[in-house]
Amino acid sequence: MKPVRLPAAATVALPRWGIIALCLLYILPGLIGRDPWKGDDAAGFGIMWTMAHGNLADWLWPHIVGLPMPEEGPLAFWLGAICIKLFGWLVGEPMAARLSTGICFLLGSLSVWYATYLLGRRPEAQPLKLAFGGQPEARDFGRTLADGALLIYLGCLGLLLRSHETSAEALQISLIACTLYLCVRLLDEPARLTAAKIGGILGLLVLTRGWVLPTGLWISLLAVCAYRQQRQPLIYLINTTLPVAIAIAGTWLITINLAHPYDSSPYQAWMLWNYRQFNFPNIDSVSYLFRYGIWFSWPAWPFAAWAIYAWRKQEKALHISLPVSFLICFAVLGIFNHQSEEAILLPILPALAILATFGLPTMKRSAINAVDWFSVIVFTAAAGFIWLYWLADQTGWPAGMSRKVASMVPGYQSSFSVFAFIIALAATVAWFRLVYWRISRQPAVLWRAVVLSSGGVILCWLLIQSLGLPWVNQKVSYAPLAKELAQKVPANMGCIQAHIGPSQRASFAYFGKLQFAGFSDHDCHLLLVQNSKKSRNEPALPAEYKQEQWTVLWSGHRAADNDELFTLFQRKQQ
């Protein structure tokens, strides 16, 4: 027997303008008015910027002004480079690159919504009919579940930062969500065209972050079809999906081997990066998956676990078997991958959000209230701390917080923005109104259990990106240091050999307009080296350069960084 009993009053959908507003409030802060940030964000922008200002070889061989970046794949960076070319003159090149990230986020959100909507309309997902009628219509039930899935997706803590970075992961998770949506359509109404679309998405996934994950997804889909005894979709996956995926992925692989950009090819390094995803499971990989997955996928995982339990007697139902197969696939791949990085956990979020939605109709009121009160306490406290730190920055009170703000970013000069203050105040008032609505009225709608979780995430992100943006920008941006370095570079010195990280190279090249050594540049008279501050009194030169005589021209570091130290050397004339 199906575990769901619901009145029609529980399936009141969110207004369309409300969903659109939530998505925009989620994605726009963090895309506007900031520099590329240290880490994958700056490194991804560096590849996009290099492509946008380069030739065909730069588009085929991803690199950051001469630093090869063969890992992952070129697709996400192609999209960012196209956006830079189209909109860079209008909104600035960093912002233009992040437009591609926003587009990816909207694609993923739409895919999660429509996949849940189609699953929620299926007969096996419908609530039991009530004795005197009044149960919801299939269309209304599906739409309400889709709203809940989107709220859960937006509320997942692990999605927040990655969905705003110019990295391949932002595109990958959107393509995974799109694959999930197309798989629902294929298993619902098998069609060769749908199977071809799935093949196209899997091929694009190969060009985004390698062939390991799409191969695992394809095998999982075969297993689902066999488990559900659906022969026609199984045939389509073999004779249509696989050839299309190979054809799309092979286009780039064949081209780079034929064109041989810069007399080399990223193929070998790219394949090696893929092979490194396979290792024997160990305690560390299993521990990382569970320890970090708990907070990364909050609040989705408690509802998803309950959904599996509540629907355990209908495990072959598509709304259970399909997302569970995706989760098993990503969990297995995560266990076999020894690289402890958030990109391993990110793919689970679309399937987990969809599965979690089907736990909402059967969740006990006490459990829902517990999640709500947890969200109210945590996010209200977090918002309060953000306001207090902003007040300390503006007025010097509380004194302890003011000293901490100053110590974390030495030299930071606070400023007051009326616009940012109004945005933050409006978001805070809206949060308290949402909490009051949820607590006072006790609405019966399904998505009531997750509206506070997603609303709290959006509130805190808005506050950080409005009140705290200048402080955050100065803490994680290399712009001031790059401009300082550029002033110390002698004129007409040609190229610079660099032993620095990808994000630092991208930031120095963009903000400092420095000319780093390319693939064929070997005779440079300048050398930029990154070391730890702990090695300040030790020779900073890499071993291969110690045979020559060098003079220190400049040494510096970011004010907010307690570890990095950059040194610029000039080769002595013989």
C-alpha positions as CSV (number, residue, x, y, z in Angstrom):
1,M,0.0,0.0,0.0
2,K,1.2,3.5,-0.8
3,P,2.2,5.4,2.3
4,V,0.8,8.8,1.3
5,R,-2.6,10.3,2.4
6,L,-3.0,14.0,1.6
7,P,-5.9,16.4,1.3
8,A,-5.9,18.8,-1.7
9,A,-5.1,21.7,0.7
10,A,-1.6,20.3,1.1
11,T,-0.8,20.8,-2.6
12,V,-1.0,24.5,-2.9
13,A,1.9,25.4,-5.2
14,L,4.2,28.3,-4.9
15,P,3.4,31.2,-7.3
16,R,5.7,31.3,-10.3
17,W,7.0,34.7,-9.5
18,G,8.0,33.4,-6.0
19,I,10.0,30.6,-7.5
20,I,11.7,32.9,-10.0
21,A,12.5,35.4,-7.2
22,L,14.0,32.8,-5.0
23,C,16.3,31.5,-7.8
24,L,17.4,35.1,-8.6
25,L,17.9,35.9,-4.9
26,Y,20.0,32.8,-4.7
27,I,22.2,33.1,-7.7
28,L,22.7,36.9,-8.3
29,P,24.5,37.6,-5.0
30,G,28.0,36.3,-5.5
31,L,28.0,36.9,-9.3
32,I,27.8,40.7,-9.1
33,G,30.4,43.2,-7.9
34,R,33.3,41.0,-6.9
35,D,36.8,39.9,-8.1
36,P,37.7,36.3,-9.0
37,W,38.4,34.7,-5.7
38,K,41.3,32.6,-4.6
39,G,41.0,28.9,-5.6
40,D,39.0,27.3,-8.4
41,D,37.1,30.5,-9.0
42,A,40.1,32.4,-10.1
43,A,41.7,29.4,-11.9
44,G,38.6,28.8,-13.9
45,F,38.3,32.5,-14.9
46,G,42.0,32.3,-15.9
47,I,41.3,29.6,-18.4
48,M,38.2,31.3,-19.8
49,W,40.1,34.7,-20.1
50,T,43.0,33.0,-21.9
51,M,40.6,31.4,-24.4
52,A,38.6,34.6,-24.9
53,H,41.8,36.4,-25.9
54,G,43.5,33.5,-27.7
55,N,43.3,31.5,-30.9
56,L,42.0,28.1,-31.8
57,A,44.9,26.4,-30.1
58,D,44.0,28.1,-26.8
59,W,40.4,26.8,-27.1
60,L,41.6,23.2,-27.8
61,W,44.4,23.1,-25.1
62,P,43.0,24.6,-21.8
63,H,45.6,26.6,-20.0
64,I,46.2,29.7,-17.9
65,V,48.4,32.0,-19.9
66,G,50.9,29.2,-20.6
67,L,50.2,27.0,-17.6
68,P,48.6,23.7,-18.9
69,M,45.4,22.7,-17.2
70,P,44.5,19.4,-18.9
71,E,42.4,18.1,-16.0
72,E,38.6,18.0,-16.2
73,G,37.6,19.2,-19.7
74,P,37.1,22.3,-21.8
75,L,33.4,22.7,-22.1
76,A,32.7,24.9,-19.0
77,F,35.6,27.1,-20.0
78,W,34.3,27.4,-23.6
79,L,31.0,28.7,-22.3
80,G,32.7,31.2,-20.0
81,A,35.0,32.4,-22.9
82,I,31.9,32.9,-25.1
83,C,30.3,35.0,-22.4
84,I,33.4,37.1,-22.0
85,K,33.5,37.8,-25.8
86,L,29.8,38.6,-25.8
87,F,29.4,40.6,-22.6
88,G,32.8,41.4,-21.3
89,W,32.7,44.9,-22.8
90,L,29.4,45.6,-21.0
91,V,29.7,44.1,-17.5
92,G,33.5,43.4,-17.2
93,E,35.2,40.2,-18.0
94,P,35.0,38.5,-14.5
95,M,31.3,39.2,-14.3
96,A,30.8,38.1,-17.9
97,A,32.6,34.8,-17.1
98,R,30.3,34.3,-14.1
99,L,27.2,34.7,-16.4
100,S,27.9,31.2,-17.7
101,T,27.8,29.9,-14.1
102,G,24.4,31.6,-13.6
103,I,23.1,30.0,-16.8
104,C,24.3,26.6,-15.6
105,F,22.5,27.1,-12.2
106,L,19.2,28.0,-13.9
107,L,19.5,24.9,-16.2
108,G,20.1,22.7,-13.2
109,S,17.2,24.2,-11.2
110,L,14.8,23.8,-14.0
111,S,15.8,20.2,-14.6
112,V,15.3,19.4,-10.9
113,W,11.9,21.0,-10.9
114,Y,10.6,19.3,-14.1
115,A,12.1,15.9,-13.2
116,T,10.2,16.0,-9.9
117,Y,7.1,17.3,-11.6
118,L,7.0,14.3,-14.0
119,L,7.7,11.8,-11.3
120,G,5.1,13.3,-9.0
121,R,2.4,12.9,-11.7
122,R,3.0,9.2,-12.2
123,P,0.2,6.9,-10.9
124,E,2.4,5.0,-8.4
125,A,3.4,8.3,-6.7
126,Q,-0.1,9.5,-6.1
127,P,-1.6,9.7,-2.6
128,L,-4.3,7.2,-1.6
129,K,-7.8,8.3,-2.4
130,L,-9.7,9.6,0.7
131,A,-12.9,8.0,1.8
132,F,-15.0,11.1,1.1
133,G,-12.9,12.5,-1.7
134,G,-10.8,15.6,-1.6
135,Q,-7.4,14.1,-2.5
136,P,-5.2,16.3,-4.8
137,E,-5.2,16.0,-8.6
138,A,-2.1,14.4,-10.1
139,R,-1.0,17.7,-11.7
140,D,-1.3,19.7,-8.5
141,F,0.5,17.0,-6.5
142,G,3.4,16.9,-9.0
143,R,3.7,20.7,-9.1
144,T,3.8,20.9,-5.3
145,L,6.4,18.2,-5.1
146,A,8.5,20.0,-7.7
147,D,8.4,23.2,-5.6
148,G,9.6,21.2,-2.6
149,A,12.4,19.7,-4.6
150,L,13.6,23.1,-5.8
151,L,13.5,24.5,-2.2
152,I,15.5,21.5,-1.0
153,Y,18.0,21.9,-3.8
154,L,18.5,25.6,-3.0
155,G,18.8,24.8,0.7
156,C,21.7,22.3,0.3
157,L,24.7,23.8,1.9
158,G,27.2,22.2,-0.5
159,L,25.6,23.8,-3.5
160,L,26.0,27.4,-2.3
161,L,29.6,28.3,-3.1
162,R,30.1,25.9,-6.0
163,S,27.1,27.3,-7.9
164,H,28.7,30.8,-7.8
165,E,32.2,29.8,-9.0
166,T,33.6,29.8,-12.5
167,S,34.5,26.2,-12.4
168,A,33.6,23.0,-14.2
169,E,31.6,21.7,-11.2
170,A,28.9,24.3,-11.7
171,L,28.2,22.9,-15.2
172,Q,28.6,19.3,-14.2
173,I,25.9,19.4,-11.6
174,S,23.5,21.1,-14.0
175,L,24.2,18.4,-16.7
176,I,23.6,15.7,-14.1
177,A,20.2,17.2,-13.2
178,C,19.4,17.5,-16.9
179,T,20.3,13.8,-17.4
180,L,18.0,12.9,-14.5
181,Y,15.2,14.8,-16.1
182,L,15.7,13.1,-19.5
183,C,15.9,9.7,-17.9
184,V,12.5,10.2,-16.3
185,R,11.1,10.9,-19.7
186,L,12.9,7.9,-21.3
187,L,11.6,5.4,-18.7
188,D,8.2,7.0,-18.7
189,E,7.7,7.1,-22.5
190,P,10.6,5.4,-24.3
191,A,11.7,7.2,-27.4
192,R,14.8,7.1,-29.5
193,L,15.0,10.9,-29.6
194,T,15.1,11.1,-25.8
195,A,17.8,8.4,-25.7
196,A,19.8,10.5,-28.2
197,K,19.4,13.6,-25.9
198,I,20.7,11.5,-23.0
199,G,23.7,10.5,-25.1
200,G,24.3,14.1,-25.9
201,I,24.3,15.2,-22.3
202,L,26.6,12.3,-21.3
203,G,29.0,13.3,-24.1
204,L,28.9,16.9,-22.8
205,L,29.6,15.5,-19.3
206,V,32.8,13.9,-20.7
207,L,33.9,17.2,-22.0
208,T,33.1,18.8,-18.6
209,R,34.8,16.6,-16.0
210,G,36.0,13.4,-17.6
211,W,34.5,10.1,-18.7
212,V,34.4,8.3,-15.3
213,L,31.2,9.8,-14.0
214,P,29.1,9.6,-17.3
215,T,30.3,6.0,-17.8
216,G,29.0,5.2,-14.3
217,L,25.7,6.9,-15.0
218,W,25.2,5.0,-18.2
219,I,25.9,1.7,-16.4
220,S,23.5,2.7,-13.6
221,L,20.8,3.5,-16.2
222,L,21.2,0.0,-17.7
223,A,20.8,-1.5,-14.2
224,V,17.6,0.5,-13.5
225,C,16.1,-0.7,-16.8
226,A,17.0,-4.3,-16.1
227,Y,15.7,-4.0,-12.5
228,R,12.4,-2.5,-13.7
229,Q,12.3,-5.0,-16.6
230,Q,12.0,-2.2,-19.2
231,R,13.4,-3.7,-22.3
232,Q,12.9,-0.9,-24.8
233,P,14.7,1.9,-22.9
234,L,17.5,-0.6,-22.3
235,I,17.9,-1.2,-26.1
236,Y,17.8,2.6,-26.7
237,L,20.5,3.2,-24.1
238,I,22.8,0.7,-25.9
239,N,22.2,1.4,-29.6
240,T,21.5,5.2,-29.4
241,T,22.7,6.8,-26.2
242,L,26.2,5.2,-26.2
243,P,27.1,6.0,-29.8
244,V,25.9,9.6,-29.5
245,A,27.9,10.1,-26.3
246,I,31.0,8.7,-27.9
247,A,30.6,10.8,-31.0
248,I,30.3,14.1,-29.0
249,A,33.1,13.3,-26.6
250,G,35.3,12.0,-29.4
251,T,35.0,15.2,-31.4
252,W,37.3,17.1,-29.0
253,L,39.6,14.1,-28.4
254,I,40.1,13.5,-32.1
255,T,40.6,17.2,-32.9
256,I,43.3,17.8,-30.3
257,N,45.2,14.8,-31.5
258,L,45.0,15.9,-35.2
259,A,45.5,19.6,-34.6
260,H,48.2,19.0,-32.0
261,P,48.0,22.6,-30.5
262,Y,51.3,24.0,-29.4
263,D,53.0,20.8,-30.7
264,S,51.5,18.9,-27.9
265,S,48.2,17.4,-26.7
266,P,46.4,17.4,-23.3
267,Y,45.1,13.9,-24.1
268,Q,47.7,11.9,-22.0
269,A,47.4,14.2,-19.0
270,W,43.6,14.2,-19.3
271,M,43.4,10.4,-19.4
272,L,45.8,10.2,-16.4
273,W,43.5,12.5,-14.4
274,N,40.6,10.2,-15.2
275,Y,42.5,7.1,-14.2
276,R,43.3,8.7,-10.8
277,Q,39.5,8.5,-10.0
278,F,39.9,4.8,-9.6
279,N,41.5,3.3,-6.5
280,F,40.8,0.6,-4.0
281,P,38.4,1.9,-1.4
282,N,40.0,2.8,2.0
283,I,38.9,4.1,5.3
284,D,39.8,7.7,4.3
285,S,37.6,7.8,1.2
286,V,34.6,6.2,3.0
287,S,35.1,8.5,6.0
288,Y,35.3,11.6,3.8
289,L,32.1,10.6,2.0
290,F,30.1,10.3,5.2
291,R,31.7,13.0,7.4
292,Y,31.5,15.8,4.9
293,G,28.4,14.5,3.1
294,I,26.3,15.0,6.2
295,W,26.6,18.8,6.2
296,F,27.2,19.1,2.4
297,S,23.8,17.6,1.6
298,W,21.8,19.2,4.5
299,P,18.7,19.4,4.7
300,A,18.2,16.8,1.9
301,W,19.6,13.7,3.4
302,P,17.2,13.2,6.4
303,F,14.1,13.5,4.1
304,A,15.7,11.3,1.5
305,A,16.5,8.6,4.1
306,W,12.9,8.8,5.3
307,A,11.6,8.5,1.7
308,I,13.6,5.3,1.2
309,Y,12.1,3.8,4.4
310,A,8.6,5.0,3.7
311,W,8.5,3.7,0.2
312,R,10.5,0.5,0.9
313,K,7.6,-1.7,-0.3
314,Q,7.4,0.1,-3.6
315,E,11.1,0.2,-4.3
316,K,10.6,-0.4,-8.1
317,A,8.6,2.8,-8.4
318,L,10.4,5.2,-10.7
319,H,10.5,8.1,-8.3
320,I,12.4,5.8,-5.9
321,S,14.5,3.5,-8.1
322,L,15.8,6.2,-10.5
323,P,17.2,8.7,-7.9
324,V,18.5,5.9,-5.7
325,S,20.4,4.4,-8.7
326,F,22.0,7.8,-9.2
327,L,22.9,8.1,-5.5
328,I,24.4,4.5,-5.5
329,C,26.5,5.4,-8.6
330,F,27.9,8.6,-7.1
331,A,28.5,6.9,-3.7
332,V,30.5,4.1,-5.3
333,L,32.5,6.5,-7.4
334,G,33.2,8.6,-4.3
335,I,34.5,5.6,-2.4
336,F,36.8,4.7,-5.2
337,N,38.2,8.2,-5.4
338,H,40.9,9.1,-2.9
339,Q,41.0,12.8,-3.7
340,S,39.3,14.5,-0.8
341,E,37.5,17.3,-2.6
342,E,34.0,18.7,-2.6
343,A,33.6,17.9,-6.3
344,I,33.1,14.3,-5.3
345,L,30.0,15.1,-3.2
346,L,28.5,17.7,-5.6
347,P,26.8,15.2,-8.1
348,I,24.6,13.7,-5.4
349,L,22.6,16.8,-4.8
350,P,20.0,16.8,-7.7
351,A,19.0,13.1,-7.1
352,L,19.1,13.6,-3.3
353,A,16.8,16.6,-3.5
354,I,14.3,14.8,-5.7
355,L,14.3,11.7,-3.5
356,A,14.0,13.9,-0.4
357,T,10.8,15.5,-1.8
358,F,9.0,12.1,-1.8
359,G,9.7,11.9,1.9
360,L,7.9,15.1,2.7
361,P,4.3,13.7,2.4
362,T,5.0,11.0,4.9
363,M,7.2,12.9,7.3
364,K,5.8,13.1,10.8
365,R,4.9,16.6,12.1
366,S,7.3,16.3,15.0
367,A,10.3,15.7,12.6
368,I,9.2,18.5,10.4
369,N,9.0,20.9,13.4
370,A,12.4,19.8,14.6
371,V,14.0,20.6,11.2
372,D,12.2,23.9,11.2
373,W,13.3,24.9,14.6
374,F,16.9,23.9,13.8
375,S,16.8,26.1,10.7
376,V,15.3,29.1,12.6
377,I,17.9,28.9,15.4
378,V,20.9,28.3,13.2
379,F,20.2,30.8,10.4
380,T,18.8,33.5,12.7
381,A,22.0,33.2,14.9
382,A,24.2,33.2,11.8
383,A,22.4,36.3,10.4
384,G,22.7,38.0,13.8
385,F,26.5,37.4,13.9
386,I,26.8,38.9,10.4
387,W,24.9,42.0,11.4
388,L,27.0,42.3,14.6
389,Y,30.3,42.0,12.7
390,W,29.1,44.6,10.2
391,L,28.1,46.9,13.1
392,A,31.5,46.4,14.7
393,D,33.2,47.2,11.4
394,Q,31.2,50.4,11.0
395,T,31.2,51.7,14.6
396,G,34.0,49.9,16.5
397,W,31.4,48.2,18.8
398,P,31.5,45.5,20.0
399,A,35.2,46.1,20.4
400,G,36.2,42.4,20.4
401,M,34.5,41.8,17.0
402,S,36.0,45.1,15.6
403,R,39.5,43.9,16.5
404,K,38.9,40.5,15.0
405,V,37.6,42.0,11.7
406,A,40.7,44.2,11.5
407,S,43.1,41.4,12.3
408,M,41.8,39.1,9.7
409,V,42.2,41.6,6.9
410,P,45.0,44.0,7.9
411,G,44.7,47.4,6.2
412,Y,41.0,47.0,5.4
413,Q,39.1,50.3,5.3
414,S,35.4,50.0,6.0
415,S,32.9,51.8,3.9
416,F,29.1,52.3,4.1
417,S,26.8,51.5,1.2
418,V,23.2,52.6,1.4
419,F,22.1,50.2,-1.3
420,A,23.8,47.2,0.4
421,F,22.3,48.2,3.7
422,I,18.8,48.4,2.3
423,I,19.1,45.1,0.6
424,A,20.4,43.4,3.8
425,L,17.6,45.0,5.9
426,A,14.9,44.0,3.5
427,A,16.2,40.4,3.4
428,T,16.3,40.3,7.2
429,V,12.7,41.6,7.5
430,A,11.5,39.1,4.9
431,W,13.1,36.3,6.9
432,F,11.3,37.2,10.1
433,R,8.1,37.5,8.2
434,L,8.7,34.0,6.8
435,V,9.4,32.6,10.2
436,Y,6.2,34.2,11.6
437,W,4.1,32.8,8.8
438,R,5.5,29.3,9.3
439,I,5.1,29.3,13.1
440,S,1.8,31.1,13.5
441,R,-0.2,29.6,10.7
442,Q,1.2,26.1,10.6
443,P,0.4,25.7,6.9
444,A,-0.4,22.2,5.6
445,V,1.4,22.6,2.3
446,L,4.1,20.0,1.6
447,W,7.0,22.4,1.1
448,R,6.5,24.0,4.5
449,A,9.1,21.6,5.9
450,V,11.9,23.0,3.8
451,V,11.0,26.6,3.1
452,L,12.9,27.8,6.2
453,S,16.0,25.9,5.3
454,S,16.2,27.4,1.8
455,G,15.1,30.8,3.1
456,G,17.8,30.8,5.8
457,V,20.6,29.9,3.3
458,I,19.4,32.7,0.9
459,L,19.3,35.2,3.8
460,C,22.8,34.5,5.1
461,W,24.3,34.5,1.5
462,L,22.6,37.8,0.8
463,L,23.9,39.3,4.0
464,I,27.4,38.2,3.3
465,Q,27.3,39.4,-0.3
466,S,25.8,42.8,0.7
467,L,27.2,43.8,4.1
468,G,30.4,41.8,4.0
469,L,31.3,41.8,0.3
470,P,34.0,44.5,0.5
471,W,35.7,42.7,3.4
472,V,35.4,39.2,1.7
473,N,36.6,40.7,-1.6
474,Q,39.8,42.1,0.0
475,K,40.4,38.9,2.0
476,V,40.3,36.4,-1.0
477,S,41.3,38.6,-4.0
478,Y,44.8,39.0,-5.4
479,A,44.0,42.3,-7.2
480,P,45.9,44.7,-4.8
481,L,48.9,42.3,-4.7
482,A,48.9,41.9,-8.5
483,K,49.0,45.7,-9.1
484,E,51.8,46.1,-6.5
485,L,53.8,43.4,-8.3
486,A,53.2,44.9,-11.8
487,Q,54.8,48.2,-10.6
488,K,58.0,46.3,-9.7
489,V,58.4,44.6,-13.1
490,P,61.1,46.3,-15.1
491,A,60.0,47.6,-18.5
492,N,60.8,45.6,-21.7
493,M,61.8,42.5,-19.7
494,G,59.8,40.1,-21.8
495,C,58.3,37.0,-20.3
496,I,58.1,35.8,-16.7
497,Q,58.7,32.2,-15.6
498,A,56.4,31.4,-12.7
499,H,56.3,28.8,-10.1
500,I,53.0,29.7,-8.6
501,G,49.5,28.2,-8.3
502,P,46.8,28.4,-11.0
503,S,44.6,30.9,-9.3
504,Q,47.6,33.1,-8.5
505,R,48.8,33.0,-12.1
506,A,45.4,33.9,-13.4
507,S,44.9,36.8,-11.0
508,F,48.4,38.2,-11.6
509,A,48.0,37.9,-15.4
510,Y,44.6,39.6,-15.4
511,F,45.0,42.3,-12.7
512,G,48.7,43.0,-13.2
513,K,48.8,42.6,-17.0
514,L,51.9,40.4,-16.6
515,Q,53.3,38.4,-19.5
516,F,53.9,34.9,-18.3
517,A,56.0,32.3,-20.2
518,G,54.0,30.4,-22.7
519,F,54.4,26.8,-24.0
520,S,57.5,27.7,-26.0
521,D,59.0,30.4,-23.8
522,H,62.1,29.2,-22.0
523,D,64.5,32.1,-22.0
524,C,62.9,34.5,-19.5
525,H,65.0,36.9,-17.4
526,L,62.4,37.2,-14.6
527,L,61.2,34.4,-12.3
528,L,58.2,34.6,-9.9
529,V,58.2,32.1,-7.1
530,Q,55.5,31.2,-4.5
531,N,56.8,30.0,-1.1
532,S,55.5,29.7,2.4
533,K,56.3,32.6,4.8
534,K,57.9,30.0,7.0
535,S,60.7,29.7,4.5
536,R,61.4,33.4,4.4
537,N,65.0,32.9,5.6
538,E,65.6,29.9,3.3
539,P,66.5,29.9,-0.4
540,A,63.3,30.4,-2.3
541,L,64.6,29.4,-5.7
542,P,63.4,26.1,-7.2
543,A,66.1,23.5,-7.6
544,E,66.3,23.8,-11.4
545,Y,67.2,27.5,-11.2
546,K,69.9,27.4,-8.5
547,Q,72.7,26.9,-11.1
548,E,72.2,30.5,-12.2
549,Q,72.6,33.8,-10.4
550,W,69.5,35.7,-9.5
551,T,68.7,39.0,-7.8
552,V,65.6,39.7,-5.7
553,L,63.5,42.5,-7.2
554,W,60.5,42.3,-5.0
555,S,58.9,40.2,-2.3
556,G,55.3,40.5,-1.0
557,H,52.1,38.8,0.2
558,R,48.5,39.5,0.6
559,A,47.7,41.3,3.9
560,A,45.1,38.7,4.8
561,D,47.3,35.7,4.0
562,N,49.5,34.2,6.8
563,D,51.2,31.7,4.6
564,E,51.9,32.7,1.0
565,L,55.0,34.7,0.1
566,F,55.8,35.7,-3.5
567,T,59.3,36.6,-4.7
568,L,60.3,38.2,-8.0
569,F,63.8,37.4,-9.2
570,Q,65.8,38.8,-12.1
571,R,68.6,36.8,-13.7
572,K,72.0,38.4,-13.4
573,Q,73.8,39.2,-16.7
574,Q,76.8,36.9,-17.3
